[in-house]
Amino acid sequence: MESIRYKSLLAASKQCFTGCKSPSSSFAGFISIDCGNPNSSYWDTVTQVPYVSDDRFIDVGSDFDIQSSYINSSVPTQELNLRSFPDGVRNCYTLKPVPQNSTYLVRATFMYGNYDGKNSQIQFDLHIGVNHWKTMNISDPSAIYTAEALTLATANSTSVCLVNTGRGTPFMSSLELRPLKNGLYAEYVNASQSVVLVTRRNMGATKSLRFPDDPYDRVWNPYNGPSWLTLSTNSTVDNRDDLYEPPVAVMQTAVTPRRVRQLRFFWDSVSPGDELYAVLYFAELRNLTGKATRVFNVTRNGDPRFQRYTPPYLSAGYIYSTVPFEGYSRYEYVLNATSDSTLPPIINAFEVYSLMQLTQAATDSGDVDAMAEIRLQYQLKRSWMGDPCSPKAYTWDGLNCSYGPDPPRIISINLTSAGLSGEISSSFAMLKAVKHLDLSCNNLTGNIPDSLGFLSSLQVLNLSGNNFNGSVPDTLLKKSDTGLLTLRVDKDGCTKVPSSSTKHKTQVVVIISVVSGLFLLVVVLIVIVWSTRRLRGRDSNTFVQPQSEDHFLQRDHQVSFEGRQFTYAQLVNITNNFTRVIGKGGFGMIYHGCLETGKQVAIKMCFVSSLQGMKEFLAEAQNLMRIYHRNLVSLVGYCMDENCPILVYEYMKQGSLQEHLRGKAGHSRGLSWGQRLQIALNAAQGLEYLHRGCKPRIIHRDIKTSNILLSEELEARIADFGLSKSFHSDEQTHVSTESLVGTPGYIDPESHQTFELTEKSDVYSFGVVLLELITGRPPLVPGSGNTHIVQWITPHLSRGSVDDIVDESLRGEYDPTSVWKILDLAIRCTANKGSQRPTMFEVVMQLRSCLELVIASNKSENENVYSEDFNVDQESAFDVGTNMPRPTVPTR
């Protein structure tokens, strides 16, 4: 729909908004960042806008200059250098202050200039806040690429993030933020949507125009056609308005056809599926007298958009979109003079924007502010940038968040061994939804704040291994005594390796090794004694209710678990006397239970006669004490009453991935190709966290489809850490083992020869999982000799078609391109040598890219070409384009 707006009808809007200043007289609210420039502030020679170094907005990345061969007089100062981000998936600039609840323009520029000498083609994503802004494709090292958007500030700061998609190192040359007057672009920008600039043109101009001619520093690029005449005036064109306020200088030029009564122009859309808005600007620059008239009709791609339009004299008029349009790769606009018009049509300028739906919800603002203060107080240098919880794929390390209809909330924080010093930040008490808070093994001092006891959701508080003064506040003690809080405040239990001399480090390692060996011996003796006592007192296939006077481990040596502590009697009630078995592992049975809150749980109980099962149980418990990730099954609580060790987990209603692929009764819900990719990405993210996010890193050792569990929404989480192994330090490259454990078909063949486990051992197992997702077949394909799935697919691939190997249950509904990409990834993951396999970070990037490809393909297939019946009285939108290629940067 099209809407017409005449400036002469907007008398009220001619008044300056209350309390306003002339924006051109100051730079109030401007943020202008020269990325990668370590020098002090300077004033741009063209715009006279002050620019500053990006050091105050980001503390990661590396500074580079572009190569001298790409420097010339047309390259602006801001593009001579850049900041590159080789590390981390998401790196963010934090821009503040910004005008809260008002619209602002944000613009980023990129000039590669072959700064790294690699002549690369680079692709990465940009986000504004938590939402995808644009995918940058950098192919020409001499070109300057621009991304610009209009969006609403919902807080007093915002972030611009560069996301590594595995196709080159992200970088940025400059970043600019400009506040707009309240009401500008209100048709397009609100709390649920933003818009991304497609093109902005100044008809009849000879050079680009921006600040100070445009007080909001919008860049208006010139546009002239060979068959057009340029009209201009020195008279002021009234542009004061509450919609768009085009610059006076822009409205002082226009174009009109030379010898015909028709004006044509077009532009090519980035994608036919883009939903677009457009604004046409008109002003009559001649004082028409006598019988002179200028009246014309407007069409888009042959469809009438507006009839009998007459531009207002020396005043800005508009035809603009109020609903988005889509469906074409090229949009052509024709302005036709009417039969009674004595003059041909004119146009002064136009803008085109694509719709950016804000589908991701930002984290609760109180939680964001609290985490910002915590990060600042402790000077944390980890990858804590952008929004803490959103998008899910980029949740901050050490955090878990809840997601639902309300904004995401932070529910757990793991800052163990994070190098924290000083007092506990008061900001922790502002995290009202937090359930688990682990600040153990730091150098925190002072008093434990009483305010932590008033966190109503807090269930686990681990403050052990610090140096606090005074006593534990009564508020915390009371909650601990009533069983509402699991509290640890002891000073011991943390191994701290000083970073002094190599000799000192060696001595510490020796001591640790001796202590670890003694501890292991004690644990083995306890297990043997425990197993003997259990076997004497019961039949090996039955459970006996534990006696209150006996303990599995003495209280002073008891393993401490993060979560709620249950009694055996409570678990009997929760499980209805252990009646419903939902699984079985190397350690024992898994039962279904239901807490008093209605939350469903899975309850794992150790076999009475299994020494190996007990080892796995202890290993799993120790690992779960220190890992939190949305794609790892989380621990709800535990029971250590007597000789009955039990772990309580969140219940995964959709069972295991294996059950879905094998069609187990009760889990016959078919998985689409897109769902399989999403499940693979979820699982890969969990595994990548174990490899990169944990301190020390963890090798899972038993990645398989039965250990990938699915929630009601089919979000995948990795389970079963009984066989996991931890590295002793970040420098360690492998873990030696005396025996190989795992599941046939998933075990890394290289480890058979070396008896050394690396992260690439898990990568191999995950590659087998990918092949199962593609084919629907088990790792050992039934038939002659139970052929391994890698060998089974080989002869099929030689025929150059995936149709013979893709799971029949997909019924041919899959994207062949993405299948080939995932198949190639799986083959690389299952290479015989670990050095030839990708890292899990690379796997995550490739999976994310393929999933985006499938989503885009599905969207394209489901799109309907937008059409509407023309009705002059009801039209309220119009759209335009250009027949000139969109430049990647304004000419200064």
C-alpha positions in Angstrom: 0.0 0.0 0.0 1.1 3.6 -0.8 0.7 6.7 1.2 1.1 10.3 0.0 2.2 13.1 2.2 2.4 16.8 1.3 4.5 19.1 3.4 1.9 21.9 2.9 -0.6 19.8 4.9 1.8 19.5 7.9 1.7 22.9 9.5 2.1 21.5 12.9 5.2 19.5 12.0 6.9 22.7 10.9 7.5 23.5 14.6 10.7 22.3 16.1 10.2 19.6 18.7 10.3 20.8 22.2 13.7 21.6 23.6 15.5 20.6 20.4 18.8 22.1 19.2 20.0 22.3 15.7 21.7 18.9 15.2 24.2 20.5 12.8 25.5 22.7 15.5 26.7 19.9 17.7 27.6 16.2 17.7 25.3 15.4 20.6 24.9 11.6 20.8 27.3 10.8 17.9 29.6 7.8 18.4 32.3 7.6 15.8 34.9 4.8 16.1 38.0 4.3 14.0 38.6 0.6 14.5 42.2 -0.6 14.8 43.6 2.9 15.2 45.6 3.1 18.4 46.1 6.9 18.0 44.2 9.5 19.9 41.0 11.3 18.7 40.9 13.3 15.5 38.5 15.3 13.4 37.4 14.0 10.0 38.6 16.4 7.3 35.3 16.1 5.3 32.5 15.9 7.9 34.4 17.6 10.8 33.0 14.8 13.0 35.4 13.7 15.8 36.5 10.1 15.7 38.1 8.1 18.5 40.0 4.8 18.9 37.9 1.7 19.5 39.9 0.7 22.6 37.2 2.0 24.9 34.5 0.0 23.2 36.1 -3.5 23.0 39.1 -5.2 24.6 39.7 -8.1 22.2 41.1 -8.4 18.7 44.2 -7.2 16.9 45.0 -4.0 15.1 46.2 -4.0 11.5 46.9 -1.5 8.7 45.8 -2.2 5.1 48.6 -2.8 2.6 50.2 0.3 1.2 49.3 -0.7 -2.4 45.6 -0.2 -1.6 46.0 3.3 -0.1 45.1 6.3 -2.3 43.6 9.8 -1.9 40.0 8.4 -2.2 40.4 6.1 0.8 39.0 7.8 4.0 41.2 7.9 7.1 38.9 5.4 8.9 39.5 2.7 6.3 43.3 2.8 6.5 43.3 0.4 9.5 41.1 -2.2 11.0 40.5 -4.5 14.0 40.6 -8.2 13.2 39.0 -11.0 15.4 40.8 -14.3 14.8 39.6 -15.7 18.2 36.2 -16.5 19.5 32.9 -17.1 17.7 31.3 -13.8 18.6 33.1 -10.5 19.3 31.1 -7.4 20.2 31.5 -3.6 20.4 29.5 -2.1 23.2 28.1 1.3 22.3 27.0 3.6 25.1 25.4 5.8 26.0 22.6 5.7 23.4 19.3 7.4 23.7 17.0 4.8 25.2 13.6 4.3 23.6 14.5 6.3 20.5 15.6 5.5 17.0 19.2 5.6 15.9 21.3 4.9 12.8 24.2 2.5 13.0 26.7 2.1 10.2 29.7 -0.2 9.9 32.4 -0.1 7.1 34.9 -2.7 6.0 38.0 -2.5 3.8 40.1 -5.6 3.7 43.1 -4.1 1.9 44.8 -7.5 2.0 46.0 -6.6 5.5 46.9 -10.3 6.2 48.6 -10.9 2.9 46.3 -13.9 2.2 44.1 -12.3 -0.6 41.2 -14.1 1.1 37.5 -14.0 0.3 35.8 -13.5 3.7 32.2 -14.0 4.9 30.9 -13.3 8.4 27.7 -12.2 10.1 26.9 -8.9 11.8 24.4 -8.7 14.7 22.8 -5.6 16.2 22.1 -6.6 19.8 20.8 -10.2 19.7 19.5 -10.1 16.1 21.1 -10.9 12.8 21.8 -7.7 10.9 23.6 -8.6 7.7 26.0 -11.2 6.2 29.1 -9.5 4.9 30.7 -11.0 1.8 34.1 -9.4 1.3 35.5 -10.3 -2.1 37.4 -7.2 -3.3 40.3 -6.1 -1.2 40.2 -2.6 -2.7 36.5 -2.0 -2.1 34.8 -0.5 0.9 31.8 -2.4 2.1 29.0 -0.7 4.2 26.2 -2.0 6.4 23.7 0.4 7.8 20.5 0.0 9.8 17.9 2.0 11.7 16.8 0.5 15.0 15.2 1.3 18.3 17.3 1.5 21.5 15.6 -0.4 24.3 18.4 0.2 26.8 21.1 2.8 27.4 23.6 0.7 25.5 23.7 -1.6 22.5 26.1 -4.0 20.9 27.4 -4.6 17.4 28.7 -8.1 17.1 30.9 -9.9 14.5 30.1 -13.6 14.2 32.7 -16.0 12.8 30.8 -18.4 10.5 34.0 -20.4 9.5 34.6 -18.6 6.3 37.4 -16.2 7.2 38.4 -13.9 10.0 35.9 -11.1 10.8 37.2 -7.6 10.9 35.9 -4.0 11.0 37.2 -0.7 9.8 34.8 1.9 11.4 31.6 2.0 13.4 29.2 4.9 13.7 26.1 5.6 15.7 23.8 8.5 15.0 20.7 9.4 17.1 17.6 10.4 15.1 14.8 12.8 16.1 11.9 11.1 17.8 9.3 10.1 15.2 11.6 9.7 12.2 11.0 6.4 10.4 8.3 5.5 12.9 6.5 3.6 10.2 9.4 1.2 10.0 11.2 1.0 13.3 9.7 -0.2 16.6 10.4 -2.6 19.4 9.7 -5.6 17.1 11.5 -4.6 13.9 14.3 -2.6 12.5 15.3 -1.9 8.9 18.5 -2.3 6.9 19.5 0.2 4.2 19.4 -1.2 0.7 20.1 2.1 -1.1 19.7 5.9 -0.6 19.9 8.2 -3.7 20.1 11.9 -4.3 18.8 12.5 -7.8 20.7 15.1 -9.9 23.5 15.5 -7.4 27.2 15.4 -8.5 28.7 14.2 -5.2 27.8 12.4 -2.0 26.1 14.3 0.7 26.2 13.7 4.5 26.9 15.6 7.7 26.7 18.5 8.2 24.2 18.9 5.3 22.3 16.0 6.8 22.2 16.6 10.6 21.7 12.8 11.1 24.7 11.9 8.9 22.7 9.8 6.5 24.8 9.3 3.3 23.0 10.3 0.1 24.8 9.0 -3.0 24.3 10.8 -6.4 22.3 9.3 -9.2 22.0 10.6 -12.7 20.8 9.0 -16.0 22.2 9.9 -19.4 18.7 10.7 -20.7 17.7 13.0 -17.8 17.9 16.7 -17.2 18.9 18.0 -13.8 16.8 20.6 -12.1 18.1 22.6 -9.2 17.4 25.7 -7.0 19.1 27.9 -4.5 15.8 28.5 -2.7 15.2 26.7 0.6 13.0 23.7 0.4 10.8 23.3 3.5 11.8 19.9 4.9 10.7 20.1 8.5 8.7 17.0 9.1 7.9 14.3 11.6 8.4 11.4 9.2 11.8 11.5 7.4 13.1 15.1 7.3 15.2 14.8 4.1 18.1 17.3 4.0 17.4 20.7 2.3 20.4 20.2 0.0 19.0 16.9 -1.2 15.6 18.4 -2.0 17.2 21.2 -4.0 18.0 18.9 -6.9 15.8 16.7 -9.1 15.8 14.9 -12.4 13.3 14.9 -15.3 13.4 13.1 -18.7 14.7 15.1 -21.6 12.4 14.5 -24.6 9.8 12.0 -23.3 7.1 12.0 -20.7 8.2 9.0 -18.9 10.9 8.5 -16.2 12.3 4.9 -15.5 14.6 3.5 -12.9 15.2 0.2 -11.2 17.3 -1.6 -8.6 18.2 -5.2 -8.0 17.2 -6.8 -4.7 19.8 -8.8 -2.7 17.2 -11.6 -2.5 13.7 -11.9 -3.9 12.5 -12.9 -0.4 13.6 -9.6 1.1 10.7 -7.6 2.5 11.2 -4.0 1.5 10.1 -0.5 2.3 10.7 2.6 0.1 10.3 6.3 0.3 10.1 8.6 -2.8 10.8 12.3 -2.2 9.3 15.0 -4.4 9.5 18.8 -4.5 8.6 21.1 -7.3 11.6 23.4 -7.9 9.9 25.7 -10.5 7.1 28.2 -9.8 4.6 26.9 -12.3 2.4 29.7 -13.7 -0.4 29.9 -16.1 -1.5 26.6 -17.5 1.7 24.7 -16.6 1.1 21.5 -14.7 3.1 18.5 -13.5 1.0 15.4 -12.8 2.1 11.8 -13.1 1.2 8.2 -12.3 3.6 5.8 -10.6 3.9 2.0 -11.3 6.1 -0.7 -9.9 6.9 -3.6 -12.1 3.8 -2.7 -14.2 1.5 -2.6 -11.1 -0.2 0.8 -10.5 1.0 2.3 -7.2 -0.2 5.9 -7.2 -2.2 8.0 -9.6 -2.2 11.7 -10.4 0.6 12.8 -8.1 1.6 16.5 -8.1 4.8 17.5 -6.2 4.4 20.5 -3.8 6.3 23.7 -4.6 9.5 24.2 -2.5 8.2 21.8 0.1 9.0 18.1 0.7 6.4 15.6 -0.4 6.5 11.8 -0.1 5.1 8.6 -1.4 6.1 5.9 1.0 5.5 2.3 2.0 3.5 1.4 5.0 3.6 -2.4 4.5 6.6 -4.3 3.1 6.6 -5.6 -0.5 8.6 -8.6 -1.9 8.7 -11.1 -4.7 11.1 -9.7 -7.3 14.8 -9.8 -7.9 14.6 -6.5 -9.8 12.2 -3.7 -9.2 11.4 -1.2 -12.0 9.6 2.0 -11.4 8.0 4.1 -14.0 6.7 7.7 -13.6 4.3 8.5 -16.4 3.0 12.0 -17.1 -0.8 12.1 -17.4 -2.5 13.3 -20.6 -3.5 16.6 -19.1 0.0 17.3 -17.7 2.1 19.9 -19.6 5.4 18.9 -17.9 7.1 15.5 -17.5 7.6 13.8 -14.1 10.3 14.6 -11.6 11.9 12.9 -8.6 14.3 14.4 -6.0 15.5 11.4 -4.0 14.6 8.0 -2.7 15.5 5.5 0.1 14.9 1.7 0.2 15.1 -0.5 3.3 14.7 -4.2 4.0 12.8 -5.4 6.9 14.7 -6.9 9.9 12.4 -8.8 12.2 13.6 -8.8 15.8 12.9 -12.4 16.5 15.4 -12.9 19.4 14.6 -11.6 22.8 17.3 -9.8 24.8 18.2 -10.9 28.3 16.4 -9.2 31.2 17.9 -5.7 31.5 18.5 -6.1 35.2 20.6 -9.3 34.6 22.5 -7.5 31.8 23.3 -4.6 34.0 24.4 -6.8 36.9 26.7 -8.9 34.6 28.2 -5.8 33.1 29.1 -4.5 36.6 30.5 -8.0 37.6 32.7 -8.1 34.4 33.9 -4.6 35.1 34.7 -5.1 38.8 36.7 -8.2 38.2 38.2 -7.2 34.8 37.1 -10.5 33.3 38.8 -11.0 29.9 36.8 -14.1 28.9 34.4 -13.9 25.8 31.8 -12.0 27.7 30.6 -9.7 25.0 27.1 -8.8 23.7 24.0 -10.1 25.3 24.7 -12.8 28.0 22.0 -15.2 27.0 20.8 -14.4 23.5 21.1 -15.8 20.9 21.3 -19.2 22.5 24.2 -20.2 20.4 26.4 -17.5 21.9 25.5 -17.7 25.6 28.4 -16.4 27.7 30.9 -19.1 29.0 30.0 -20.2 32.5 26.4 -19.1 32.3 23.1 -21.0 31.9 19.9 -19.2 31.0 16.2 -19.9 31.0 14.2 -19.3 27.9 10.4 -18.9 27.5 7.8 -16.3 26.7 9.5 -13.8 29.0 13.0 -12.4 28.4 15.9 -14.8 29.0 17.1 -14.9 32.6 20.5 -16.0 34.0 19.9 -19.1 36.2 23.5 -20.3 36.8 27.0 -18.8 37.0 30.2 -20.9 37.1 33.2 -18.7 37.9 35.3 -21.3 39.6 39.0 -20.7 39.3 38.3 -17.4 37.3 41.0 -15.4 39.1 38.5 -13.2 41.0 39.9 -11.1 43.8 38.6 -8.6 46.3 35.1 -8.7 47.8 32.0 -10.4 46.4 30.3 -8.0 44.0 27.0 -6.6 45.3 25.7 -7.1 41.7 25.4 -10.9 42.3 22.5 -10.1 44.6 20.7 -8.4 41.6 20.5 -11.7 39.7 17.0 -12.6 41.0 16.6 -15.7 38.9 20.0 -17.3 39.6 19.8 -20.9 41.0 23.4 -22.0 40.9 26.3 -19.7 41.8 29.8 -21.1 41.9 32.6 -18.7 43.0 34.9 -21.4 44.3 38.7 -21.5 44.0 39.3 -17.7 43.7 41.0 -15.2 45.9 37.8 -13.5 47.2 38.2 -11.7 50.6 36.1 -9.6 53.0 32.7 -10.7 54.3 30.2 -12.9 52.6 27.3 -10.5 51.8 24.1 -11.1 53.6 22.2 -10.1 50.5 22.9 -13.4 48.8 20.6 -15.0 51.3 17.7 -13.0 49.9 18.0 -14.5 46.4 14.8 -16.5 46.5 15.8 -18.8 43.6 19.2 -19.7 44.8 19.7 -23.4 45.4 23.5 -23.9 45.2 26.1 -21.5 46.5 29.8 -22.7 46.3 32.2 -20.2 47.9 34.9 -22.8 48.8 38.5 -22.1 48.3 38.5 -18.4 49.1 39.7 -16.2 51.9 36.7 -14.7 53.6 36.6 -13.0 56.9 34.0 -13.3 59.6 31.1 -15.8 59.8 28.6 -17.0 57.3 25.4 -14.7 57.3 22.4 -16.1 59.2 20.3 -15.8 56.1 22.4 -18.3 54.3 22.8 -20.6 57.3 19.0 -20.8 57.8 18.4 -21.7 54.1 21.1 -24.3 54.3 19.8 -25.8 57.5 16.3 -26.2 56.1 17.6 -27.9 52.9 16.6 -25.0 50.7 20.3 -24.2 49.8 23.4 -26.3 49.2 26.2 -24.2 50.7 29.9 -24.7 50.5 32.3 -22.2 52.3 35.3 -24.3 53.2 38.7 -22.9 52.4 40.2 -26.1 51.1 39.5 -28.3 48.1 41.2 -26.2 45.4 44.4 -27.0 43.6 46.2 -23.7 42.7 49.3 -23.8 40.6 51.5 -20.6 41.1 52.8 -19.0 37.9 56.3 -18.4 39.1 59.4 -20.4 38.0 59.4 -23.5 36.0 61.1 -25.3 38.9 58.3 -24.3 41.2 55.7 -25.5 38.8 57.4 -28.8 38.5 57.5 -29.3 42.2 53.8 -28.4 42.5 52.9 -30.9 39.7 54.8 -33.7 41.5 53.0 -32.9 44.8 49.6 -32.9 43.0 50.5 -36.2 41.3 51.3 -37.8 44.6 48.2 -36.4 46.3 46.0 -37.5 43.3 47.5 -41.0 43.5 46.8 -41.3 47.3 43.3 -40.0 46.7 42.6 -42.5 44.0 43.9 -45.3 46.3 41.5 -44.1 49.1 38.6 -44.0 46.7 39.3 -47.5 45.4 39.5 -48.9 48.9 36.3 -47.2 49.8 34.6 -48.7 46.7 35.9 -52.2 47.5 34.7 -52.0 51.1 31.4 -50.5 50.0 30.8 -53.2 47.4 31.7 -56.0 49.8 29.2 -54.7 52.4 26.5 -54.3 49.9 27.0 -57.8 48.6 26.8 -59.3 52.1 23.6 -57.5 52.9 21.4 -58.2 49.8 20.8 -60.2 46.7 22.6 -58.7 43.7 19.5 -57.9 41.8 17.5 -56.1 44.5 17.8 -52.8 46.2 17.6 -52.5 50.0 16.5 -49.3 51.7 19.7 -47.8 53.3 20.1 -47.8 57.1 20.3 -44.3 58.6 23.3 -45.2 60.8 25.6 -46.2 57.9 27.0 -44.0 55.2 28.3 -44.7 51.7 31.1 -42.2 52.4 32.0 -40.6 55.7 30.6 -37.1 55.8 34.1 -35.5 56.0 35.1 -37.2 52.7 31.8 -37.1 50.9 31.8 -36.1 47.3 30.1 -32.7 47.0 27.5 -32.3 44.3 26.0 -29.1 42.9 22.3 -29.4 43.2 19.5 -30.3 45.6 20.2 -33.1 48.1 17.5 -35.7 48.2 16.9 -38.4 50.8 16.3 -42.0 49.7 12.8 -41.8 51.1 12.1 -38.8 49.0 13.3 -40.6 45.8 11.1 -43.6 46.6 8.1 -41.2 46.7 9.3 -39.2 43.6 9.6 -42.4 41.5 6.6 -44.2 43.0 8.9 -46.8 44.5 11.1 -47.0 41.3 8.4 -48.5 39.2 9.1 -46.9 35.8 12.4 -47.9 34.2 13.4 -45.6 31.3 16.9 -46.7 30.7 20.0 -48.7 31.7 23.7 -47.8 31.7 27.0 -49.1 32.8 26.4 -47.9 36.3 22.9 -49.1 36.8 19.2 -48.4 36.1 17.5 -45.1 35.1 14.0 -44.4 36.6 11.4 -41.8 35.8 10.4 -39.4 38.6 8.3 -36.4 39.3 9.2 -33.7 41.8 6.6 -32.0 44.0 6.7 -29.0 41.7 5.5 -31.2 38.8 9.0 -31.2 37.1 9.9 -34.5 35.6 13.3 -36.0 36.3 15.5 -38.9 35.4 17.0 -40.8 38.3 20.2 -42.8 37.9 21.1 -45.5 40.5 24.4 -47.4 40.8 24.5 -51.2 40.5 25.4 -52.9 43.8 27.9 -55.3 42.3 29.6 -53.1 39.7 33.1 -51.7 40.5 33.3 -50.2 37.0 29.8 -48.8 37.4 30.9 -47.1 40.6 33.9 -45.6 39.0 31.8 -44.3 36.2 29.3 -42.9 38.7 32.0 -41.0 40.6 33.5 -39.7 37.3 30.2 -38.5 36.1 29.4 -36.8 39.5 32.8 -35.1 39.6 32.4 -33.8 36.0 28.9 -32.6 36.6 30.0 -30.5 39.6 31.8 -28.1 37.3 30.1 -28.0 33.9 27.1 -26.0 32.9 25.9 -25.7 29.3 22.5 -25.6 27.6 23.5 -28.6 25.4 24.6 -30.8 28.2 22.1 -32.7 30.4 22.0 -30.8 33.7 22.1 -32.1 37.2 19.1 -31.5 39.4 20.3 -33.1 42.6 21.7 -36.2 44.2 21.3 -38.7 47.0 24.2 -40.0 49.1 22.2 -41.6 51.9 24.1 -44.7 53.1 25.2 -47.1 50.4 22.8 -45.9 47.7 24.5 -43.3 45.4 22.0 -41.7 43.1 22.0 -38.8 40.6 18.9 -36.8 39.6 18.9 -35.2 36.1 16.5 -33.2 34.1 14.1 -35.5 32.2 14.4 -35.4 28.4 10.9 -36.2 27.2 11.8 -37.1 23.6 14.3 -39.7 24.6 17.5 -40.3 22.7 18.4 -39.6 19.1 19.0 -43.3 18.6 15.4 -44.0 19.5 14.2 -41.6 16.9 16.5 -42.9 14.2 15.7 -46.5 14.9 11.9 -45.9 15.2 11.5 -47.1 18.8 7.9 -47.3 19.9 6.9 -44.2 21.7 9.4 -42.1 19.7 8.2 -42.6 16.2 8.1 -38.9 15.6 9.9 -38.5 12.3 12.8 -36.1 12.1 13.0 -33.8 9.1 16.4 -32.9 7.6 16.3 -29.5 9.2 15.6 -31.0 12.6 18.5 -33.4 12.2 20.8 -30.5 11.4 19.5 -28.6 14.4 20.1 -31.6 16.6 23.6 -32.1 15.2 24.4 -28.4 15.9 23.1 -28.6 19.4 25.2 -31.7 20.2 28.2 -30.2 18.5 27.9 -27.0 20.6 27.8 -29.1 23.8 30.8 -31.1 22.8 32.7 -28.0 21.7 32.1 -26.6 25.2 33.7 -29.7 26.7 36.7 -29.2 24.5 37.2 -25.5 24.7 35.0 -24.0 27.5 35.9 -26.3 30.4 38.9 -25.7 32.6 40.4 -28.2 32.4 39.1 -29.5 29.1 37.1 -32.8 28.9 37.1 -35.7 26.5 33.7 -37.3 26.6 34.9 -40.7 25.2 31.4 -42.1 24.5 29.7 -39.8 22.0 26.9 -41.8 20.3 23.2 -41.3 19.3 22.0 -43.0 22.5 23.9 -40.4 24.6 22.3 -37.5 22.7 19.0 -36.8 24.4 16.1 -34.6 23.1 13.9 -32.2 25.0 10.2 -31.7 24.2 11.3 -29.0 21.6 13.9 -31.4 20.2 16.8 -29.5 21.6 19.7 -31.9 21.9 21.8 -32.4 25.0 24.8 -34.7 25.5 24.5 -37.1 28.4 26.5 -39.8 30.2 29.9 -38.6 31.4 30.9 -41.8 33.1 33.8 -42.5 30.8 34.9 -38.9 30.4 38.6 -37.9 30.9 39.9 -34.5 31.9 43.2 -32.9 30.8 45.5 -31.8 33.6 46.4 -28.5 32.0 45.7 -26.4 28.9 49.2 -27.4 27.6 48.4 -31.1 27.6 47.7 -32.5 24.1 46.4 -36.0 25.0 45.3 -38.3 27.8 47.0 -41.7 28.1 44.9 -44.7 28.9 45.7 -48.4 29.7 42.5 -49.7 28.1 40.0 -48.5 25.4 36.4 -48.0 26.4 33.4 -46.9 24.5 30.9 -48.3 22.1 31.9 -50.4 19.1 31.6 -48.5 15.9 32.2 -45.1 17.6 35.7 -45.7 18.9 38.5 -43.7 17.3 40.7 -46.2 15.3 43.8 -44.2 15.9 43.5 -44.6 19.7 43.6 -48.4 19.1 47.3 -48.0 18.1 48.4 -45.2 20.4 46.2 -45.7 23.5 46.2 -41.9 23.6 42.9 -40.0 23.8 42.6 -36.5 22.2 39.7 -34.2 21.5 39.9 -35.6 17.9 38.7 -38.9 19.4 35.4 -37.3 20.2 35.4 -35.7 16.7 35.6 -39.2 15.2 32.6 -40.4 17.2 30.6 -37.3 16.3 31.4 -37.9 12.6 29.8 -41.4 13.0 26.8 -39.7 14.5 26.5 -37.4 11.5 26.6 -40.4 9.2 23.7 -41.9 11.2 21.7 -38.7 10.8 22.2 -38.8 7.1 21.6 -42.5 6.5 19.4 -43.6 9.4 21.7 -46.7 9.8 23.7 -47.8 12.9 27.5 -47.4 13.0 27.8 -51.2 12.3 25.5 -51.7 9.4 23.8 -55.2 9.6 24.8 -57.6 6.9 27.9 -59.5 5.9 30.3 -58.9 8.7 28.5 -55.9 10.2 30.3 -53.4 7.9 31.3 -50.1 9.5 29.1 -47.2 8.2 32.2 -45.4 6.8 33.0 -48.4 4.6 29.3 -48.9 3.8 28.9 -45.4 2.2 32.1 -45.6 0.1 30.8 -47.5 -2.9 27.6 -45.4 -3.0 29.6 -42.2 -3.1 31.6 -43.4 -6.1 28.4 -43.2 -8.1 28.1 -39.4 -7.3 24.6 -39.6 -5.8 23.4 -39.3 -2.2 20.0 -40.7 -3.0 21.1 -44.3 -2.3 22.4 -43.5 1.2 20.0 -40.8 2.6 17.5 -42.2 5.2 14.4 -43.4 3.4 12.2 -42.0 6.2 13.0 -38.5 4.9 10.9 -39.5 1.7 13.2 -37.4 -0.5 12.5 -34.2 1.4 15.9 -32.8 1.9 18.3 -30.3 0.4 20.9 -32.2 -1.6 23.5 -29.4 -1.3 23.4 -29.3 2.5 23.5 -33.2 2.6 26.6 -33.2 0.5 28.2 -30.6 2.8 27.4 -32.6 5.9 28.5 -35.8 4.3 31.8 -34.2 3.4 32.1 -32.9 7.0 31.3 -36.4 8.4 34.0 -38.0 6.2 36.6 -35.5 7.4 35.6 -36.1 11.0 36.1 -39.9 10.5 39.5 -39.6 8.9 41.9 -42.3 10.1 44.4 -39.7 11.5 43.3 -37.3 14.1 45.4 -34.5 12.6 43.3 -34.7 9.5 40.0 -34.2 11.4 38.5 -30.7 12.0 38.1 -29.3 15.5 34.6 -29.2 17.1 34.7 -25.4 16.6 35.1 -25.9 12.9 32.3 -28.5 13.0 30.0 -26.1 14.8 30.7 -23.4 12.2 30.0 -25.8 9.3 26.8 -27.1 10.8 25.5 -23.6 11.5 26.2 -22.6 7.9 24.4 -25.6 6.5 21.4 -25.0 8.8 21.1 -21.4 7.7 21.2 -22.7 4.1 18.3 -25.1 4.7 16.3 -22.4 6.5 16.8 -20.0 3.7 15.9 -22.7 1.1 12.7 -23.6 3.0 11.7 -19.9 3.3 12.3 -19.4 -0.5 10.1 -22.4 -1.3 7.3 -21.2 0.9 7.2 -17.6 -0.3 4.2 -16.3 -2.1 4.7 -13.4 -4.5 3.1 -10.3 -2.9 0.3 -8.8 -4.9 -2.5 -6.4 -4.2 -5.4 -4.9 -6.0 -4.9 -1.2 -6.9 -7.3 1.2 -5.3 -6.4 4.9 -5.3 -8.4 5.7 -2.1 -6.8 2.9 -0.1 -3.2 3.0 -1.3 -0.7 4.0 1.3 2.6 2.7 0.2 5.2 3.1 -2.6 8.5 1.6 -3.5 11.4 2.7 -5.8 14.8 1.6 -7.2 17.8 2.6 -9.2 19.3 1.4 -12.4 22.8 2.0 -11.1 24.9 -0.5 -9.1 24.8 0.3 -5.3 28.2 1.5 -4.2 29.8 -0.1 -1.3 30.9 3.2 0.2 30.0 6.8 -0.2 32.5 9.0 -2.0 33.8 11.6 0.3 
